[in-house]
Amino acid sequence: MATKLFVGNLSFNTTSADLETLFGQAGAVSSVTIISDKFTGRSRGFGFVEMSSPQEAQVAIERFNGYDLQGRALTVNEAKPQESRPGGSRSFGGGSRSGGGNR
C-alpha cells in the first residue's frame, strides 16, 4: 500500500523531477505533486511524494527531513488526510419570516 508524504519548505525552483530523483534514493516513488498557486502558476513551496510502501516512506522521512535541497532544509512527514472544508448550503437558522400586520 502506498504512503503519501508531505514535503515542505521547497525552493520555488524545485521540480517534480527533482523530488522524484531525490526520493527515489529511498525507494520506489509512485507519484510526485508540487502544489502551485492557481492564479500565478508559481509553486507554493510544498508538495506530496507517494512512496510504494510504508517502509520506504519511513526511510524517506528519516533520510530527508531536514535535508538541504537547493539551499532549503526540507520538512518531510507523513501527509495527513485532507480535512473537509465547510461549504455547500448555508443555514442561518431563524423561523418563519411571514408578516402578519395585525395592529
C-alpha positions in Angstrom: 0.0 0.0 0.0 1.4 3.4 -1.0 2.1 6.1 1.6 1.8 9.8 0.9 4.4 12.2 2.3 4.2 15.9 2.8 7.3 17.8 1.6 7.5 21.4 2.7 10.0 24.3 2.5 10.7 23.7 -1.2 12.5 26.2 -3.3 10.2 27.8 -5.8 12.6 26.3 -8.5 12.2 22.7 -7.4 10.6 20.5 -10.0 8.7 17.2 -9.7 11.7 15.5 -11.4 14.0 16.9 -8.7 11.8 15.3 -6.0 11.4 12.0 -7.9 15.2 11.7 -8.2 15.8 12.6 -4.6 13.1 10.3 -3.1 13.9 7.5 -5.5 17.1 7.1 -3.4 14.8 5.8 -0.5 12.6 3.5 -2.7 10.0 3.3 -5.4 8.2 6.6 -6.0 4.6 6.2 -7.1 3.8 9.9 -7.7 5.0 13.4 -7.1 2.9 16.5 -7.0 4.1 20.1 -6.4 1.3 22.4 -5.4 1.1 25.6 -7.3 -0.9 28.8 -7.0 -4.0 28.6 -9.2 -3.7 32.2 -10.3 0.0 32.6 -10.9 1.1 29.0 -11.5 4.0 29.6 -9.2 5.0 26.9 -6.7 3.5 27.4 -3.2 6.7 25.8 -1.7 5.3 22.4 -0.8 4.2 19.2 -2.4 3.5 15.5 -1.9 5.5 12.4 -2.7 3.8 9.0 -2.7 6.1 6.1 -1.8 5.2 2.5 -2.8 5.3 1.1 0.8 5.2 2.4 4.4 8.7 1.1 4.9 10.1 3.1 2.1 8.1 6.2 3.3 9.7 5.8 6.8 13.2 5.6 5.2 12.5 8.8 3.2 11.2 10.6 6.3 14.3 9.7 8.3 16.7 10.5 5.4 15.2 13.7 4.0 13.5 15.5 6.9 16.0 18.4 7.4 17.8 17.6 4.1 19.3 20.6 2.3 17.8 20.8 -1.2 18.6 23.8 -3.3 19.6 25.8 -0.1 16.4 24.9 1.8 16.0 22.4 4.7 13.1 20.2 3.7 10.3 19.3 6.0 9.2 15.7 5.4 6.5 13.8 7.2 3.5 11.6 6.6 0.7 13.5 5.0 -2.5 13.9 7.0 -5.8 13.3 5.3 -7.3 16.5 3.8 -10.0 17.9 6.1 -13.3 18.6 4.5 -14.0 22.3 4.1 -17.2 23.9 5.2 -19.4 24.8 2.3 -22.5 23.9 0.4 -25.7 25.4 1.5 -25.7 27.7 4.4 -28.4 27.8 7.0 -28.5 30.7 9.4 -31.4 29.4 11.4 -34.4 31.5 12.3 -38.0 30.8 11.9 -40.8 31.9 9.6 -40.5 35.5 8.5 -44.0 35.9 7.2 -45.5 39.2 8.0 -48.6 39.5 10.0 -49.6 43.1 10.0 -52.3 42.9 12.7 -52.3 46.1 14.7 
